Amino acid sequence: MRYDVIEKIGEGNRGEVYKVLLENGKLAALKWSKNYAVDKEWEILNFLKGRYAPKPIFRGNRYIVMELIEGKALKELTQKDYYRTLKEALKGACELDRLGVFHKQLGRYYHIINTGKKVKFLDFERAVFTENPRNFLQIAGYYLQRDENFDKKEINYLISLYKQKPLEALEKTVKVLDAVADKKI
C-alpha cells in the first residue's frame, strides 16, 4: 500500500505516529515502532475491528497503518465533556473486558480520545488478551478515586461490585457520573 507522510502527530518511547495520505485519497495514521514487534498490536486491533480502537488498515514489519483518530484527549476537555467522555470510556472499558482485551494504559489521559461522536482508545502496543482484563477497574481507580467530586467509599463499592456483577456496576457507575456531571454543569 502506498502512502505519503503529511506530518508527525505524536511520539513516545516506543514509537512515532504520522498522519498519512493513502493512495485512495483517505487520511490515516501510521504508527512506526522504534523497538517492539507490531504483531501483537496488529492482532488486537484486528480483533477489535474499530470497537473503541482505531480500525487497522495495513501492516508492515515495523509499522501499522490504521484509522486516523482525531479529537481531544481527556485533559483537553471542558469539565462537562470530561465527565461525559469518562462515562463512555467506562462503557468501552467494560466492552474490552468482556472481549478479554486488557489495554494496560488507560490511566493516561492521552490514551482516551473524544472524537466528538464516540470515544476511542489509543496505543494498544502493550495490550494483551487475558481472561482477567481490568480496564474498567483501571479507569475507575485512576480517574474516579482521585477525583474529589466522588465519594471514595461509593467508588470502592462499585469497584467491588464490578468484580462480581460487571453490568450492574457499570449501570450504577454511569448514574454516579451523571449526578456529578449534573452538579458541575
N, C-alpha and C positions, 0 to 999 in steps of 0.2 A: 504494500500500500504506500502510495506516495503522499507526502505532506510537506508543507512549508512552515517553518517556525516563524511565528509572528512576534512573540515576546516571552520572556521568562516571567512567570507569575508566582513562583514560590521556590523555596529551598529549605531543606532540613539537613540533619546529619546524615541521613541515608539516601537522599535523592534530591532531584531538581524537577520542577514542573514547568512545562511550557504550554502556552496557548498555540495551537497549530491549525492551519487551514488544510483540510483534506482535499484530495483530488476531486471529490464530488461537490466541493464548494461549502461544506459544512465545517463549523468550528469544533474543535475537540481539545482535550488535554493530553499531553504526552508526559508521562512520569518516567524519568530516567533514573535508574538505580546506580548509586555510587558504589555500593558494597554489599548488596544482597541479591539473591536469585529471585526473580519475579514470579516464579512458578506458583507458589502458594497464594500470593495476592491475586494472580490471574484466576486461579481455581475458585477462590472465594467470590471474586467479582462476577465470574461467570455463573456461579451457583445462585447468587443473589439477583442477577438479571435486572439491576436497577432498583430493586426494593431497598430503599433507604441508602443506596450506594450508587456510585457512577456506573452506568452501563459500559461494559468492556466492548471495545471495537476490534482491536488488533494487538498482537503481542510480538515483540522481537526478543532477542536474547537478553537484553538489559533494559528493556523499556516496555511500557504498556500504553497504548492509545485508548482513551476512554472518553465517555461523555464529559463535556465541559460543564462543571457545576459553578454557576455564578450566583452570588448572593452575599449575604452578610453572616459573619461568624457571630456567635453568642455575645462576645464582648462589644461588638459594634452596634447592637440593637438598643432601641428605646426600651424602657422598663416594661411597657405593655407588650411589645413584641418579644422581649426576652422570655417572659413567662409563657406566652403562647408557644414559642419555639421549644421551650423546655417540655411543655406538655406533649407536643408532637414527638419530641426526641424520646420521651419515655415510652410512647406508643411504639416508636421504631425500635427502641431497645428491647421491648417485650417481644416484638416480632423476631428480631435477631436471636433472642434467647430461645424462642420456640423453634427456630430453624437450626439451632445448635452452632451458631457462629458467635465467637467472643472477640469483640473488637480490641479490647485491652486499653485503649487510649481515649475513651470518651470523656475523661476528666480534663481534657484540654479544650479550651474554648474554641479554638480554630478548627477542630475536627467536626463540629456540629454547625451546619450551614442552613440558614433560612433562605430559600430561593425566591420567596415571595408567594409561591404556590404550595411548596412542601418542604420537608426537612430531609436533608441528605447528610450522611456521614462520610468523611474523607479519610484517607490514609489507612488502608487495610493491610499494609505490609507486615504488621505484627499480629494480625488476626489469626485465629485458629478455629478449626472445627472441634467441638467438645460436647460432651454430654452434660456439662455443668457450666454453661455460659453465665456471666454475671453483668451483662450490660445495664440492665435496669438498676441493679444494686449499685453499680458504679456511678451512674448518673444521680440517683437519689442520694447516695452517700457524699458525693463530691459537691453537688450544687445545692441540694435542699438542706442537708445537715449543716452546711456552712452559712446558710442564709438566715439572718436574724429575723426575717419575716415568717419563719416556720417554727412551729413548736417541735423541739428536738425529740421529745417523748413520742409525739404523734408520728414523726418520720421514722423513728426506730421501730414503732409498732408496725407501720406499713412495710418496712423492710423485712421484718419477721414474717408478716403475713404473706409477702410475695414468695417467700421460700416454700410456703405450703399451698397457697392459692393465688397464682400469678394474676389471673384476670380480675379477681375481686380486688386485689391490692392495686392494680392499675386503675381500676374504676374509682376507688377511693382516693388515690393519689391525684388523679385528674380533678376531682372535686376540691381537694385541698388547694391545688394550684389555682383553680378558678376563683376560689374565695380570696386568696392572696392577691391575685391579679385584679379582682374587682375593687379591693381596698386601695390599690396603688394607682388605679386609672382615674 
